[in-house]
């Protein structure tokens, strides 16, 4: 067990490992502790948008193409309607099993010299350092990367947040050949379904709903087109659940403690931006730590989260509104350039201010549809 370190990261998921790698790139000594052992899995849509891939590359990481599957854009489906938009500049996203991503990031963190403490339970933080079991590790900086129910956030007195509205999500993998090279979002009355190929023979299917009793099978009954694609497919993983939603914290740092990833607030899974956001936060936070001042991190964090939060709110206006879903897809079909621009905004290829004009254009299209 290490006795002291520059940076102690609590949580060894993708956000924590990204933080460790970014800090090591700046020459800082880093320790990461997690009570779990790799590979660590979690329910998610498992797709990285082009901007998320770019953030991953800044950490010196690339997903192995043999264990990932590219997607060229997004397809929206609602009842009998569907409409597509491709990423700008011939860009692409990559989807891979969460366990593959975690393995690759763990290997990279070890390669750059991170002290990895698996199976190590952090029981508290204080002026004397980080309490790991019966030991205390002195740390100049403490980073909470321990998820949406972060204990570090609670210990640091950073729990205050703007009221979130949560949804309940479930994920399962099916053995079936991909039927598209697009990430699909299926709109139902009570849920959204997401289908993303993660290999040549496996598709990740996720569902999200405000109803806590809602499960993946309920969603498939509500989304017959998606259900038909999976009719002969074998489920190869068990159903795994998670909570998603937009949650903004009033502060993401105090003294020598900072938060990253879901511990620092969340964006709804409908954006597909959670991981990419965490990777960008890691790079920014490492710069603040190197400079010896966490205070700029708040503004940087809020700026990074602005676009995903705006896009999540925009897309969630369709939630539970079948007529609005139908009319929106009709507008996108008749004005495909609008869907393309919104997707470009979504992945950061256009500035957030353009969302105002495109939102007005979409609104007028809905009125006149």
VEXKOLSE-415565 format. One record per residue (C-alpha): residue in one letter; x, y, z. Coordinates in steps of 0.2 Angstrom, whole numbers, padded with zeros to 4 digits, always signed. Layout:
AXYZ/...
***
This chain:
X+0000+0000+0000/X+0007+0017-0005/X+0009+0029+0010/X+0007+0046+0001/X+0003+0052-0017/X+0000+0068-0026/X-0017+0063-0032/X-0028+0050-0024/X-0043+0044-0035/X-0058+0036-0027/X-0066+0025-0040/X-0058+0014-0053/X-0071+0015-0067/X-0068+0024-0083/X-0069+0041-0075/X-0057+0037-0062/X-0045+0029-0074/X-0046+0044-0086/X-0042+0055-0071/X-0027+0044-0067/X-0020+0044-0084/X-0022+0062-0087/X-0013+0066-0071/X+0001+0054-0075/X+0003+0063-0092/X+0007+0078-0082/X+0020+0069-0071/X+0010+0068-0055/X+0010+0052-0044/X-0007+0044-0044/X-0016+0031-0034/X-0033+0024-0038/X-0043+0013-0026/X-0059+0003-0029/X-0067-0010-0018/X-0071-0020-0034/X-0060-0029-0046/X-0058-0028-0065/X-0066-0029-0077/X-0080-0018-0070/X-0096-0018-0079/X-0111-0005-0079/X-0127-0004-0088/X-0125+0009-0102/X-0128+0011-0121/X-0109+0007-0124/X-0107+0019-0138/X-0094+0033-0139/X-0098+0048-0150/X-0085+0056-0161/X-0081+0069-0148/X-0079+0056-0134/X-0067+0046-0145/X-0057+0062-0147/X-0056+0065-0129/X-0051+0046-0126/X-0037+0049-0139/X-0031+0064-0129/X-0027+0051-0115/X-0017+0041-0127/X-0031+0028-0129/X-0039+0019-0144/X-0052+0005-0143/X-0046-0010-0152/X-0056-0011-0168/X-0057-0030-0167/X-0067-0028-0151/X-0078-0013-0156/X-0090-0008-0170/X-0091+0009-0179/X-0107+0018-0181/X-0109+0032-0194/X-0123+0042-0186/X-0140+0041-0177/X-0157+0034-0182/X-0173+0040-0174/X-0188+0028-0175/X-0206+0031-0169/X-0220+0019-0175/X-0219+0018-0194/X-0207+0033-0196/X-0188+0033-0196/X-0175+0046-0200/X-0156+0046-0201/X-0142+0059-0199/X-0124+0055-0201/X-0110+0063-0191/X-0101+0078-0199/X-0085+0077-0209/X-0087+0058-0212/X-0085+0056-0193/X-0089+0040-0184/X-0092+0034-0166/X-0087+0017-0159/X-0097+0005-0148/X-0089-0008-0137/X-0093-0018-0122/X-0091-0009-0106/X-0079-0023-0100/X-0068-0020-0115/X-0067-0002-0112/X-0063-0004-0094/X-0049-0017-0098/X-0041-0006-0111/X-0041+0009-0099/X-0034-0002-0084/X-0020-0007-0095/X-0016+0010-0100/X-0017+0017-0082/X-0005+0003-0077/X+0007+0007-0092/X+0009+0025-0087/X+0013+0021-0069/X-0003+0022-0059/X-0004+0014-0042/X-0019+0003-0044/X-0027-0003-0028/X-0041-0015-0032/X-0051-0023-0019/X-0047-0008-0008/X-0062+0000+0001/X-0061+0018+0005/X-0069+0022+0021/X-0067+0041+0023/X-0057+0056+0019/X-0050+0069+0031/X-0036+0082+0034/X-0024+0067+0037/X-0028+0060+0020/X-0038+0045+0012/X-0044+0031+0024/X-0041+0014+0015/X-0046+0000+0027/X-0036+0003+0042/X-0023+0013+0033/X-0022+0032+0029/X-0014+0038+0013/X-0008+0056+0013/X-0014+0064-0003/X-0012+0082-0009/X-0027+0081-0020/X-0042+0069-0018/X-0053+0065-0033/X-0071+0058-0031/X-0074+0047-0046/X-0086+0035-0037/X-0102+0037-0047/X-0119+0045-0045/X-0120+0039-0027/X-0103+0046-0022/X-0098+0045-0004/X-0083+0057-0008/X-0096+0070-0013/X-0105+0067+0004/X-0089+0068+0014/X-0084+0084+0006/X-0100+0092+0008/X-0104+0094-0010/X-0121+0086-0010/X-0131+0101-0014/X-0139+0100-0032/X-0152+0107-0043/X-0167+0095-0042/X-0165+0080-0054/X-0178+0070-0063/X-0172+0052-0064/X-0176+0038-0076/X-0173+0020-0074/X-0162+0011-0088/X-0159-0008-0092/X-0147-0016-0103/X-0144-0033-0111/X-0134-0040-0125/X-0140-0051-0139/X-0131-0062-0151/X-0137-0056-0168/X-0128-0049-0184/X-0130-0030-0184/X-0144-0024-0195/X-0137-0006-0197/X-0121+0004-0195/X-0131+0018-0186/X-0135+0020-0167/X-0154+0018-0166/X-0165+0027-0154/X-0183+0020-0153/X-0197+0031-0146/X-0211+0023-0137/X-0225+0030-0126/X-0217+0026-0110/X-0199+0023-0114/X-0184+0025-0126/X-0175+0010-0133/X-0157+0010-0139/X-0149-0002-0151/X-0130-0001-0154/X-0120-0015-0162/X-0104-0019-0151/X-0097-0032-0163/X-0100-0042-0179/X-0111-0053-0169/X-0118-0044-0154/X-0130-0029-0151/X-0132-0020-0135/X-0150-0015-0132/X-0155-0003-0118/X-0172+0004-0112/X-0175+0020-0101/X-0191+0025-0093/X-0198+0036-0079/X-0207+0021-0072/X-0197+0012-0059/X-0206-0005-0062/X-0202-0004-0081/X-0191-0018-0088/X-0182-0021-0104/X-0195-0034-0109/X-0209-0021-0106/X-0200-0010-0118/X-0198-0023-0132/X-0217-0025-0131/X-0219-0007-0134/X-0207-0006-0148/X-0212-0020-0160/X-0199-0015-0174/X-0185-0017-0162/X-0193-0033-0155/X-0194-0040-0173/X-0175-0038-0175/X-0172-0048-0160/X-0185-0062-0162/X-0172-0075-0166/X-0158-0068-0156/X-0151-0076-0140/X-0148-0065-0125/X-0130-0067-0120/X-0130-0057-0104/X-0142-0054-0090/X-0152-0038-0088/X-0142-0025-0079/X-0150-0009-0072/X-0145+0009-0068/X-0152+0026-0064/X-0150+0040-0077/X-0155+0058-0078/X-0149+0076-0078/X-0141+0081-0061/X-0132+0097-0059/X-0122+0100-0043/X-0120+0118-0036/X-0101+0114-0033/X-0089+0101-0039/X-0074+0105-0029/X-0070+0111-0011/X-0052+0113-0003/X-0042+0099-0011/X-0056+0088-0016/X-0064+0088-0033/X-0077+0077-0042/X-0077+0069-0059/X-0089+0059-0070/X-0106+0054-0062/X-0100+0059-0045/X-0099+0077-0052/X-0117+0077-0059/X-0125+0067-0073/X-0132+0070-0091/X-0146+0058-0096/X-0141+0043-0105/X-0151+0048-0120/X-0136+0059-0125/X-0123+0045-0126/X-0111+0058-0119/X-0108+0053-0101/X-0091+0044-0104/X-0085+0057-0116/X-0089+0071-0104/X-0079+0062-0090/X-0064+0060-0101/X-0064+0079-0105/X-0066+0083-0087/X-0051+0072-0083/X-0040+0082-0095/X-0046+0099-0088/X-0045+0094-0070/X-0027+0087-0072/X-0022+0104-0079/X-0030+0113-0063/X-0021+0101-0052/X-0004+0104-0061/X-0007+0122-0059/X-0010+0120-0040/X-0027+0128-0041/X-0044+0119-0042/X-0055+0135-0043/X-0055+0136-0062/X-0062+0118-0063/X-0080+0124-0059/X-0082+0135-0074/X-0073+0123-0085/X-0084+0109-0079/X-0100+0119-0081/X-0095+0124-0099/X-0091+0106-0103/X-0108+0100-0097/X-0118+0114-0105/X-0120+0106-0122/X-0125+0088-0117/X-0137+0095-0104/X-0145+0106-0117/X-0147+0092-0129/X-0154+0080-0116/X-0167+0093-0112/X-0171+0095-0130/X-0173+0077-0134/X-0182+0073-0118/X-0196+0085-0123/X-0201+0070-0134/X-0202+0059-0119/X-0220+0052-0117/X-0227+0062-0131/X-0231+0051-0146/X-0239+0064-0156/X-0224+0076-0154/X-0212+0062-0158/X-0222+0058-0174/X-0222+0076-0179/X-0203+0079-0175/X-0198+0064-0186/X-0209+0071-0200/X-0200+0087-0199/X-0183+0078-0199/X-0188+0068-0214/X-0194+0083-0224/X-0179+0094-0218/X-0165+0082-0216/X-0152+0096-0215/X-0160+0101-0198/X-0157+0084-0191/X-0139+0084-0197/X-0136+0101-0189/X-0143+0095-0173/X-0132+0080-0173/X-0117+0091-0177/X-0122+0102-0162/X-0123+0086-0152/X-0105+0081-0155/X-0098+0098-0153/X-0095+0102-0172/X-0106+0117-0170/X-0107+0130-0156/X-0121+0129-0143/X-0127+0146-0148/X-0133+0138-0165/X-0145+0128-0154/X-0156+0143-0152/X-0159+0145-0171/X-0161+0127-0175/X-0173+0125-0160/X-0183+0140-0167/X-0182+0131-0184/X-0188+0115-0177/X-0202+0124-0167/X-0208+0132-0183/X-0208+0116-0192/X-0218+0107-0179/X-0231+0121-0180/X-0232+0120-0199/X-0231+0101-0200/
***
